[in-house]
Amino acid sequence: MTGALLVVGAVLYAAGVRRYDRAHPTRRFPRAAVAAFAGGMAVLAASLLGPVNRLAGERFAWHMAQHLLLTMVAAPLLLLGRPVGLARRAAQAPVRRAILGVLRGRVVGALTHPAVTWSMFAAIMWASHFTSMYQRSLESPAVHALEHALYLGASLLFWLPVVGTEPSRHRLGHAARLLYVFLAAAASALLASTLVQSGRALYPAYAGPGGLADQRTAGAVMWIAGGMLFLAAALLVAGAWARSDRVTHPRAGA
């Protein structure tokens, strides 16, 4: 099922790019966006269909790596591919009007508010780790699929105001984006430290020999790798801010 959904998504995106390019032969859809979307789909496939998914069922550390790939790598790459913007420009008029209607609706407006996207991302991360959901996801393929859907959906919404490539009524300035990212990094680090410092294995599925060490490794993966990914995002935002300032306030005589 997962593989089929990925194929459908890739085919629809490719069809949209072809349609857009035919309509704009002198101004094709940005190839950097196409490459980003392809990269996001590749990361999704690698984390959900490859060895990572099998290892995630055996080791907590690999499960954490899988979640980082979904939330911190795949999600922003998919947004950099501008799939919503592409759909708006490539779709036929009735579909385009329907998309615009959804984007302008109250539900989407509320769900894409930065305060909501940040809170939803943090809440799902914490709730999934400190309720029965995490253990149940290891016991039930359906719950595991739901967990991945929640993680990916929350991550797409979370990164939306940071990436800033898709149409949205809520725009954050560069300073606000940096604060948004740093606060999320702090919440993630606190969650990771809780896993590292716990004196017992939190999930029965990983509570066998070496289970506590595995949990602490998972926490370290979240803390270190997740922190580095948040730092990379902050540096990219800072770089975009600097470029924006150079365009807005060019040096005299330059």
C-alpha positions in Angstrom: 0.0 0.0 0.0 2.8 2.4 1.0 4.7 1.7 -2.2 1.6 2.3 -4.3 0.9 5.6 -2.7 4.4 6.7 -3.3 4.2 5.7 -7.0 0.9 7.6 -7.4 2.4 10.7 -5.8 5.4 10.6 -8.1 3.3 10.0 -11.2 0.9 12.9 -10.4 3.8 15.2 -9.7 5.6 14.3 -12.9 2.4 14.7 -14.9 2.0 18.2 -13.4 5.5 19.2 -14.3 4.9 18.0 -17.9 1.7 19.9 -18.1 3.2 23.0 -16.7 6.2 22.8 -19.1 3.9 22.4 -22.1 2.0 25.5 -21.1 5.2 27.5 -20.3 7.8 26.3 -22.9 10.1 29.3 -22.2 9.7 29.2 -18.4 9.7 25.6 -17.3 8.9 24.5 -13.7 12.1 25.0 -11.6 14.3 22.0 -11.9 15.7 22.6 -8.4 12.1 22.1 -7.1 11.7 18.9 -9.1 15.0 17.6 -7.7 13.9 18.4 -4.2 10.6 16.6 -4.6 12.4 13.6 -6.1 14.8 13.6 -3.2 11.9 13.7 -0.7 10.2 10.8 -2.4 13.4 8.9 -2.4 13.9 9.5 1.3 10.3 8.3 2.0 10.9 5.2 0.0 14.2 4.4 1.7 12.7 4.9 5.2 9.4 3.2 4.7 10.2 0.4 2.2 13.8 -0.4 2.6 16.0 -2.0 5.3 15.4 0.9 7.6 11.8 -0.1 8.1 12.8 -3.7 8.9 15.5 -2.6 11.3 13.0 -0.2 13.0 11.0 -3.1 14.2 14.1 -4.6 15.9 15.9 -1.6 17.3 14.6 1.6 18.9 17.6 3.5 17.5 16.6 2.6 13.9 13.0 3.5 14.6 14.2 6.9 15.7 16.3 7.2 12.6 13.3 6.4 10.5 11.3 9.1 12.2 14.0 11.7 11.7 14.1 10.8 8.0 10.4 11.3 7.7 10.1 14.5 9.8 13.4 16.3 9.3 14.5 15.3 5.7 11.6 14.1 3.6 9.0 16.7 4.7 11.1 19.8 3.9 12.3 18.4 0.7 8.8 17.6 -0.5 7.7 21.2 0.4 10.7 22.6 -1.6 9.2 20.7 -4.5 6.2 23.1 -4.4 3.6 20.4 -5.1 0.7 22.6 -4.1 1.9 25.5 -6.2 2.5 23.1 -9.1 -1.1 21.7 -8.8 -2.5 25.2 -8.9 -0.7 26.1 -12.1 -0.9 22.8 -13.9 -4.5 21.7 -13.1 -7.5 22.4 -15.3 -9.7 25.4 -14.3 -12.3 23.5 -12.2 -9.6 21.7 -10.2 -7.7 24.9 -9.8 -10.8 26.7 -8.4 -11.3 23.8 -6.0 -7.7 24.0 -4.8 -8.0 27.7 -4.3 -11.3 27.3 -2.4 -9.6 24.8 0.0 -6.5 27.0 0.5 -8.7 30.0 1.3 -11.0 28.0 3.6 -11.0 28.5 7.4 -9.8 24.9 8.1 -6.6 25.3 6.1 -6.2 28.8 7.4 -6.3 27.5 11.0 -4.2 24.4 10.4 -1.4 26.4 8.7 -1.1 29.1 11.4 2.5 28.9 12.7 1.4 28.7 16.3 -0.8 25.7 15.4 1.8 24.0 13.2 4.5 24.3 15.8 2.2 23.1 18.6 0.9 20.2 16.6 4.4 19.0 15.7 5.6 19.2 19.3 2.4 17.6 20.6 2.5 14.6 18.3 6.2 14.0 19.0 5.7 14.0 22.8 2.3 12.2 22.8 3.4 9.4 20.5 6.4 8.7 22.7 4.7 9.0 26.1 1.4 7.3 25.4 0.6 3.7 24.4 0.7 4.7 20.8 4.4 4.0 20.3 4.1 0.5 21.7 0.9 -0.2 19.8 2.6 0.9 16.6 5.1 -1.8 17.1 2.4 -4.4 17.5 0.0 -3.3 14.7 0.9 -2.5 11.1 -2.3 -0.3 10.9 -1.2 1.8 13.9 2.3 1.9 12.6 1.0 3.3 9.3 -1.1 5.8 11.2 1.9 6.9 13.2 3.9 7.5 10.1 1.0 9.4 8.5 0.7 11.6 11.6 4.4 12.3 11.7 4.6 13.1 8.0 1.5 15.3 8.0 2.5 17.2 11.1 6.0 17.7 9.7 4.7 19.0 6.4 2.6 21.6 8.3 5.5 22.3 10.7 8.0 23.1 7.9 5.5 25.0 5.8 6.2 28.5 7.3 10.0 27.8 7.5 10.4 26.7 3.8 8.0 29.4 2.6 7.7 28.0 -1.0 4.0 27.1 -0.9 1.0 29.5 -0.9 -0.1 30.4 2.6 -1.9 33.3 4.2 0.5 33.1 7.1 4.0 34.4 6.4 6.8 34.5 8.9 9.7 37.0 8.7 13.2 35.6 8.8 13.7 36.4 12.5 10.4 34.7 13.4 11.4 31.6 11.4 14.7 31.4 13.3 12.9 31.6 16.6 10.3 29.0 15.4 13.1 26.6 14.5 15.1 27.1 17.7 12.1 26.6 19.9 11.3 23.3 18.1 15.0 22.3 18.5 14.7 22.9 22.2 11.5 20.9 22.5 13.1 18.0 20.5 16.3 18.1 22.7 14.2 17.9 25.8 12.3 14.9 24.5 15.6 13.3 23.6 17.1 13.9 26.9 14.1 12.3 28.6 14.8 9.1 26.6 18.5 9.2 27.4 18.1 9.8 31.1 15.3 7.3 31.7 16.2 4.6 34.1 14.0 2.0 32.4 13.0 0.8 29.0 9.8 2.6 28.1 8.5 0.2 25.5 8.0 -3.5 26.1 8.8 -4.3 22.5 12.3 -2.9 23.0 12.8 -4.1 26.6 14.8 -7.2 26.0 18.6 -7.6 26.6 20.3 -4.3 25.9 16.9 -2.5 25.6 17.8 0.4 27.9 21.1 1.0 26.0 19.2 0.9 22.8 16.7 3.5 24.1 19.5 5.7 25.2 21.1 5.4 21.7 17.8 6.3 20.2 17.6 9.4 22.4 21.2 10.3 21.4 20.3 9.9 17.7 17.3 12.3 18.2 19.4 14.7 20.3 22.5 14.8 18.1 21.2 14.1 14.6 18.0 16.0 15.1 19.9 18.9 16.6 22.2 19.0 13.6 19.3 19.0 11.2 17.6 21.8 13.1 20.9 23.7 13.0 21.1 23.2 9.2 17.6 24.5 8.8 18.5 27.6 11.0 21.6 28.3 8.9 19.6 28.1 5.7 17.1 30.5 7.1 19.9 32.8 8.2 21.4 32.6 4.8 18.1 33.5 3.1 17.8 36.4 5.5 21.2 37.7 4.6 20.5 37.4 0.9 17.2 39.2 1.4 18.9 42.1 3.2 21.5 42.4 0.4 18.7 42.8 -2.1 16.6 45.1 0.0 19.6 47.2 1.2 22.4 47.1 -1.3 25.6 48.7 -0.3 26.2 52.2 -1.6 28.3 52.2 -4.7 27.9 48.5 -5.2 
